[in-house]
């Protein structure tokens, strides 16, 4: 599974660094490092919806407050 987080300026302002750090923690905490590839990219073109995250090409809007719920529902539950 590949998770990509936008780290462009608009998403950065909305908390993408926190989202990345929380995802890194959750992946490690759940021992999913061998199953989940976490990466970053610049603008995904949906700045109004950001922090923009894709999981295997499916788009999601995530905030630092919703990362854990997103991880449980869209990552952990699908592995």
N, CA, C and O of each residue as an XYZ file, in Angstrom:
316
protein
N       0.849     -1.175      0.000
C       0.000      0.000      0.000
C       0.893      1.236      0.000
O       1.873      1.304      0.742
N       0.551      2.200     -0.830
C       1.334      3.438     -0.908
C       0.488      4.626     -0.463
O      -0.582      4.887     -1.015
N       0.986      5.338      0.543
C       0.333      6.549      1.036
C       1.201      7.728      0.635
O       2.400      7.746      0.913
N       0.596      8.712     -0.018
C       1.322      9.908     -0.423
C       0.647     11.119      0.201
O      -0.567     11.290      0.091
N       1.435     11.952      0.854
C       0.922     13.151      1.513
C       1.465     14.375      0.792
O       2.662     14.462      0.517
N       0.583     15.318      0.485
C       1.014     16.566     -0.145
C       1.783     17.392      0.879
O       1.322     17.583      2.005
N       2.953     17.881      0.485
C       3.736     18.743      1.353
C       3.955     20.107      0.689
O       4.890     20.834      1.023
N       3.069     20.434     -0.260
C       3.108     21.747     -0.902
C       2.732     22.836      0.095
O       2.296     22.537      1.207
N       2.896     24.085     -0.294
C       2.731     25.189      0.654
C       1.343     25.265      1.281
O       1.237     25.499      2.485
N       0.277     25.074      0.505
C      -1.080     25.157      1.057
C      -1.327     24.049      2.072
O      -1.867     24.306      3.148
N      -0.943     22.833      1.747
C      -1.131     21.712      2.670
C      -0.191     21.832      3.875
O      -0.546     21.435      4.985
N       0.997     22.375      3.652
C       1.932     22.582      4.758
C       1.307     23.507      5.804
O       1.391     23.250      7.005
N       0.687     24.573      5.336
C       0.033     25.528      6.237
C      -1.105     24.853      7.001
O      -1.385     25.211      8.146
N      -1.754     23.886      6.374
C      -2.895     23.195      6.998
C      -2.476     22.008      7.866
O      -3.328     21.325      8.434
N      -1.161     21.758      7.972
C      -0.687     20.749      8.907
C      -0.128     19.476      8.317
O      -0.122     18.444      8.988
N       0.344     19.515      7.079
C       0.839     18.280      6.463
C       2.021     17.676      7.221
O       2.166     16.454      7.259
N       2.858     18.503      7.819
C       3.998     17.959      8.576
C       3.502     17.107      9.740
O       4.026     16.023      9.994
N       2.498     17.601     10.436
C       1.915     16.850     11.549
C       1.270     15.564     11.057
O       1.387     14.523     11.704
N       0.586     15.629      9.913
C      -0.050     14.449      9.333
C       1.011     13.394      9.018
O       0.825     12.219      9.336
N       2.110     13.799      8.403
C       3.194     12.867      8.062
C       3.778     12.249      9.325
O       3.979     11.036      9.390
N       4.050     13.074     10.324
C       4.642     12.564     11.568
C       3.711     11.568     12.263
O       4.160     10.536     12.760
N       2.417     11.880     12.294
C       1.460     10.971     12.920
C       1.346      9.664     12.138
O       1.255      8.592     12.736
N       1.351      9.745     10.810
C       1.292      8.526      9.999
C       2.548      7.677     10.219
O       2.456      6.454     10.329
N       3.715      8.314     10.284
C       4.957      7.573     10.549
C       4.836      6.828     11.879
O       5.197      5.655     11.980
N       4.328      7.520     12.889
C       4.166      6.920     14.211
C       3.188      5.744     14.168
O       3.478      4.673     14.703
N       2.033      5.943     13.534
C       1.011      4.891     13.472
C       1.486      3.669     12.686
O       1.191      2.534     13.060
N       2.215      3.901     11.605
C       2.764      2.794     10.817
C       3.744      1.990     11.668
O       3.697      0.760     11.677
N       4.630      2.683     12.383
C       5.606      2.006     13.240
C       4.918      1.300     14.406
O       5.256      0.162     14.731
N       3.959      1.970     15.031
C       3.243      1.440     16.188
C       2.525      0.130     15.855
O       2.422     -0.768     16.690
N       2.033      0.042     14.619
C       1.285     -1.136     14.185
C       2.149     -2.134     13.407
O       1.630     -3.083     12.818
N       3.463     -1.915     13.409
C       4.410     -2.794     12.707
C       4.033     -3.020     11.241
O       4.053     -4.149     10.752
N       3.691     -1.932     10.548
C       3.260     -2.036      9.151
C       4.301     -1.486      8.174
O       4.003     -1.259      7.001
N       5.518     -1.276      8.663
C       6.568     -0.714      7.814
C       6.857     -1.526      6.568
O       7.283     -0.975      5.553
N       6.628     -2.836      6.632
C       6.876     -3.685      5.470
C       5.686     -3.726      4.516
O       5.807     -4.228      3.399
N       4.535     -3.202      4.946
C       3.327     -3.248      4.121
C       2.888     -1.886      3.604
O       2.101     -1.797      2.661
N       3.400     -0.821      4.226
C       2.965      0.535      3.874
C       4.169      1.376      3.493
O       5.147      1.465      4.235
N       4.079      1.990      2.323
C       5.115      2.919      1.869
C       4.555      4.328      2.009
O       3.522      4.645      1.419
N       5.227      5.175      2.784
C       4.785      6.543      3.009
C       5.696      7.481      2.247
O       6.919      7.422      2.375
N       5.086      8.349      1.450
C       5.872      9.288      0.658
C       5.238     10.665      0.654
O       4.121     10.856      1.136
N       5.968     11.615      0.105
C       5.473     12.981     -0.004
C       5.514     13.431     -1.449
O       6.257     12.889     -2.267
N       4.708     14.427     -1.747
C       4.693     15.005     -3.087
C       4.319     16.468     -2.968
O       3.787     16.899     -1.945
N       4.596     17.226     -4.006
C       4.144     18.606     -4.011
C       2.764     18.655     -4.630
O       2.215     17.613     -4.987
N       2.211     19.793     -4.763
C       0.801     20.054     -5.055
C       0.069     18.971     -5.856
O       0.515     18.540     -6.920
N      -1.067     18.554     -5.302
C      -1.949     17.587     -5.964
C      -3.087     18.294     -6.703
O      -3.929     17.647     -7.326
N      -3.103     19.625     -6.627
C      -4.098     20.400     -7.359
C      -5.455     20.532     -6.682
O      -6.411     21.008     -7.294
N      -5.543     20.118     -5.442
C      -6.819     20.215     -4.714
C      -6.592     20.999     -3.419
O      -6.992     20.572     -2.335
N      -5.948     22.141     -3.560
C      -5.488     22.925     -2.405
C      -6.606     23.307     -1.441
O      -6.365     23.399     -0.237
N      -7.810     23.529     -1.933
C      -8.920     23.914     -1.064
C      -9.321     22.789     -0.121
O      -9.934     23.038      0.917
N      -8.976     21.544     -0.475
C      -9.398     20.389      0.309
C      -8.312     19.877      1.250
O      -8.562     18.960      2.033
N      -7.132     20.441      1.190
C      -5.935     19.899      1.811
C      -6.003     19.743      3.288
O      -6.823     20.455      3.867
N      -5.288     18.941      3.981
C      -4.090     18.213      3.596
C      -4.497     17.045      2.687
O      -5.266     16.168      3.080
N      -3.964     17.061      1.476
C      -4.316     16.061      0.476
C      -3.474     14.799      0.673
O      -2.249     14.858      0.783
N      -4.163     13.658      0.715
C      -3.503     12.369      0.906
C      -4.093     11.384     -0.093
O      -5.305     11.359     -0.307
N      -3.231     10.572     -0.704
C      -3.741      9.489     -1.537
C      -3.279      8.160     -0.942
O      -2.176      8.040     -0.410
N      -4.160      7.171     -1.053
C      -3.840      5.796     -0.669
C      -4.098      4.966     -1.915
O      -5.244      4.786     -2.327
N      -3.020      4.459     -2.514
C      -3.151      3.703     -3.769
C      -4.037      4.432     -4.772
O      -4.942      3.834     -5.352
N      -3.779      5.721     -4.976
C      -4.466      6.578     -5.957
C      -5.888      6.992     -5.567
O      -6.558      7.646     -6.367
N      -6.372      6.644     -4.386
C      -7.660      7.141     -3.904
C      -7.401      8.386     -3.070
O      -6.550      8.380     -2.180
N      -8.144      9.464     -3.361
C      -7.901     10.756     -2.716
C      -8.673     10.913     -1.409
O      -9.831     10.509     -1.303
N      -8.009     11.508     -0.413
C      -8.636     11.811      0.877
C      -8.181     13.190      1.344
O      -7.076     13.630      1.028
N      -9.032     13.854      2.088
C      -8.664     15.094      2.749
C      -8.516     14.769      4.229
O      -9.464     14.314      4.869
N      -7.327     15.005      4.768
C      -7.013     14.631      6.145
C      -6.537     15.872      6.892
O      -5.887     16.741      6.310
N      -6.858     15.953      8.170
C      -6.330     17.023      9.005
C      -5.541     16.373     10.141
O      -5.678     15.173     10.382
N      -4.718     17.153     10.837
C      -4.006     16.573     11.979
C      -4.961     15.944     13.000
O      -4.581     15.003     13.696
N      -6.188     16.449     13.098
C      -7.175     15.916     14.042
C      -7.832     14.624     13.580
O      -8.371     13.881     14.400
N      -7.796     14.342     12.275
C      -8.488     13.159     11.756
C      -7.548     12.041     11.309
O      -8.003     11.035     10.765
N      -6.240     12.206     11.531
C      -5.265     11.222     11.047
C      -5.516      9.828     11.611
O      -5.505      8.848     10.867
N      -5.741      9.733     12.912
C      -5.908      8.412     13.527
C      -7.128      7.702     12.974
O      -7.060      6.517     12.645
N      -8.241      8.410     12.868
C      -9.471      7.826     12.305
C      -9.242      7.409     10.853
O      -9.649      6.321     10.448
N      -8.591      8.271     10.070
C      -8.260      7.968      8.680
C      -7.399      6.702      8.598
O      -7.664      5.819      7.783
N      -6.373      6.619      9.441
C      -5.468      5.473      9.440
C      -6.212      4.177      9.740
O      -6.027      3.175      9.049
N      -7.053      4.198     10.770
C      -7.799      2.999     11.157
C      -8.725      2.529     10.036
O      -8.800      1.337      9.739
N      -9.428      3.481      9.418
C     -10.457      3.155      8.429
C      -9.904      2.867      7.026
O     -10.337      1.928      6.359
N      -8.943      3.689      6.593
C      -8.486      3.608      5.193
C      -7.178      2.856      5.012
O      -6.842      2.466      3.894
N      -6.441      2.647      6.082
C      -5.148      1.955      5.961
C      -5.209      0.609      6.670
O      -5.172     -0.442      6.030
N      -5.302      0.647      7.978
C      -5.246     -0.584      8.777
C      -6.337     -1.575      8.411
O      -6.072     -2.773      8.308
N      -7.556     -1.099      8.214
C      -8.687     -1.984      7.917
C      -8.553     -2.652      6.543
O      -9.193     -3.671      6.284
N      -7.720     -2.077      5.661
C      -7.616     -2.614      4.299
C      -6.376     -3.467      4.088
O      -6.119     -3.926      2.975
N      -5.609     -3.683      5.146
C      -4.412     -4.516      5.004
C      -4.688     -5.939      5.447
O      -3.795     -6.785      5.398
